[in-house]
C-alpha cells in the first residue's frame, strides 16, 4: 500500500528540466512528474545493485535445475497453506 504524505517542500528544481520531463512523460502535473521520476530513479538504482552482483556468484555446473523444478513442497518437508 502506498501512503502519501503531503508535506510542503521548498525545492530548487530546474523549471526547464521539469517542464521537459512533464511533456515527455505526458504527465498532468509537476507533482506527478516528480513522483514518477523518483520511482524511476529508485528502480534504476536498485537494478544497478543487482547488476553489481553478476560475476560474484559461484556457478555449480553439476546443479540440475530441471530436477529442482520437479520437487514438490511435500517431498522437501514444506507444508502447503492451502487446505
TIVO-576670 format. One record per residue: x, y, z of N, C-alpha, C, O in turn; residue in three letters. Coordinates in pm, whole numbers, plus 32768, in hexadecimal, padded with zeros to 4 digits. Layout:
N
XYZXYZXYZXYZAla ...
This chain:
83
80557F8A80008000800080008059807B800080BC80818048Unk 803680DA7FB2808481557FA6804381C17FFB7FCE81E37FEAUnk 809181F780558060826580A8809682E88071810C82F38052Unk 803F83478065806883CB80368063842D80AA7FFC843C80ECUnk 80D2846E80C280D884D4812880EA855A80E28148856D8096Unk 809085B380FD8097863680BE80DD8696811C80A186D28175Unk 815E86A3810581B086FA815781E7876780FA822187478093Unk 81D687E3811D820A884D80C882A2884480BE82E888338122Unk 82D3884F804783638849802D838C88C17FD8834488E97F7CUnk 83FB88F87FF8843489617FA684B189297F65851A891C7FA3Unk 84A389097EE5851288CF7E9C853589297E2784DD89607DE4Unk 85B489387E1085E289847D9C85F289217D29865A88E07D1CUnk 858A89177CD6858A88BB7C658592890B7BE4854F89717BD5Unk 85E488DC7B8A85F5891B7B07856E891B7ABF853E88B17A97Unk 8531898F7AAE84AC89997A7184A9896579E38449892279BBUnk 85118983799585158954790A851C88BC790584D7887D78B4Unk 856F8881795A857C87F0795E84FA87AF798C84D187487955Unk 84BA87E979EF843B87B47A2083D087BB79B48383875D79A2Unk 83CB8828796E836888387902838387D578908325879E7857Unk 840187BF786F8425875D780783FA86D1783183C2868677E0Unk 841386AD78AE83ED862978E18355861A78E2832085B078C3Unk 831086847905827E868379088245866B787D81E9861A786BUnk 827B86B1781B824C869F779182718616775B821F85D4771CUnk 82EB85EB7773831C856C774182CC84F6777A82B084967732Unk 82A984FF77F8825E8494783981C884A3782E817E844D785EUnk 819A850E77F0810A852B77E480C7852C786E805984F7787FUnk 810A856978CE80D485737956807B85EE7960808F8652791AUnk 801885E579B87FB8865279C77FE786BE7A277FB887307A21Unk 8043869B7A80806E86FE7AE3810386F07B008141868B7ADFUnk 813987567B3E81C587517B6781D886E77BD3823C86A07BD3Unk 817786DB7C2D817E86787C98818685EC7C5E81DA859B7C88Unk 813085CE7BFE8132854B7BBE81B885337B7981F084C57B80Unk 81EC85987B37826D858D7AF382DC856C7B54832D85127B3BUnk 82E185B27BC38349859B7C27833B85117C66839F84CC7C79Unk 82C084E77C8682AC84647CC282D583F37C64831583937C8FUnk 82B183FF7BE582D883997B84837083967B7583AD832C7B70Unk 83AB840C7B6E843D84147B60848583D67BD784E983917BC6Unk 845383EE7C4E848F83B27CC68482831B7CC784E082D47CECUnk 840C82E97C9F83F982577C98845982197C33849581B17C4DUnk 846782597BBF84C382277B588554822B7B8A85A081CE7B6FUnk 857982937BD0860082A07C06861E822F7C68868781F07C61Unk 85C082177CC585D381AE7D2985DB81267CE6863180D57D09Unk 8582810B7C878583808A7C42860780757BF9864180087BFEUnk 863780DB7BB686B580CF7B6C872A80B47BCB877F80607BAFUnk 872D80FB7C3A879980E67C9B879580597CD587FD801B7CECUnk 871C80267CEE870F7F9E7D22873E7F387CB9877F7ED67CDCUnk 871D7F507C3B874B7EF77BD087E37EFB7BC288217E947BA7Unk 881E7F6F7BD388AF7F7A7BCC88F27F287C3A895C7EEE7C24Unk 88B47F237CB088EA7ED17D1C88E57E3D7CF689417DF27D16Unk 887A7E147CB3886F7D897C8688DC7D6C7C1F891B7D027C23Unk 88F27DC87BC389587DB47B5C89E37DA77B998A377D5F7B64Unk 89FB7DEC7C078A7C7DE17C4B8A967D547C7F8B097D2C7C92Unk 8A2A7D097C978A387C817CCB8A647C1E7C5F8A987BB37C7FUnk 8A507C3F7BE08A787BE57B758B0D7BCD7B7A8B5D7C297B89Unk 8B307B4E7B6E8BBD7B287B718BF17B0D7BFD8C637AE27C0CUnk 8BA07B267C628BCD7B107CEB8B907A927D278BB27A6B7D97Unk 8B357A527CDD8AF179DA7D0E8B3179607CCD8B40795B7C53Unk 8B5778FF7D208B9578867CEC8B2E78317CA38ABC78237CD1Unk 8B5677FA7C328B0077A57BE18B2B77147BF38BA176F47BE7Unk 8ACA76BE7C0F8AE6762E7C1D8AB575E77BA08A3C75D77B8FUnk 8B0F75BD7B488AE5757E7ACA8A9C74F97AE08A5774CA7A86Unk 8AAA74BB7B548A68743C7B7089D8744E7B9F898E73EC7BA9Unk 89AE74C87BBD892774E17BF088C174CA7B8288D074FE7B13Unk 8859747E7B9F87F2745B7B3E877374AB7B5C872374847BB2Unk 8761751A7B1686EE75707B31866B752D7B0A8603754B7B47Unk 866C74D47AA785F074907A7F85C274307AEC854A74237B05Unk 861F73ED7B2D85FA73947B9985BF73E47C0D856073B77C4EUnk 85F7745A7C2985C674AF7C96853774DF7C7B84E874EB7CD8Unk 851674FA7BFE848F75267BDC842774BD7BFB83B674DE7C1EUnk 844B743D7BEE83ED73D17C0483D873AF7C968385735A7CB6Unk 842073F07CEF841473D37D7D8394740F7DB4837B74877DA7Unk 834273BA7DF382C573EB7E2D82E0741D7EBB833E73EE7EFBUnk 8290747C7EEE82A574AF7F7582A074427FDF82EB74488041Unk 824973DD7FCE823E7373803282BC731F803982DF72EF80A5Unk 8302730C7FC8837872B77FC983F172FA8008845372B68028Unk 83EC737E801B845C73C2805A843973F280E6848174438120Unk 83CA73C0811B83A673E081A58357745E81B98348748C822AUnk 83247498814C82D375118158824074EA8152821B748C810BUnk 81EF7531819B816075178194811D7589814B814775FD8155Unk 80B575688101806D75CD80B5800C761681117FD575DB816EUnk 7FF7769680F87F9B76E581497F0B76D1811A7EAE76FB815FUnk 7EF7769080A67E71767680737E3A75F780B27E84759880C9Unk 7DBA75F780CD7D79758081047D08755380AE7CC674F080CDUnk 
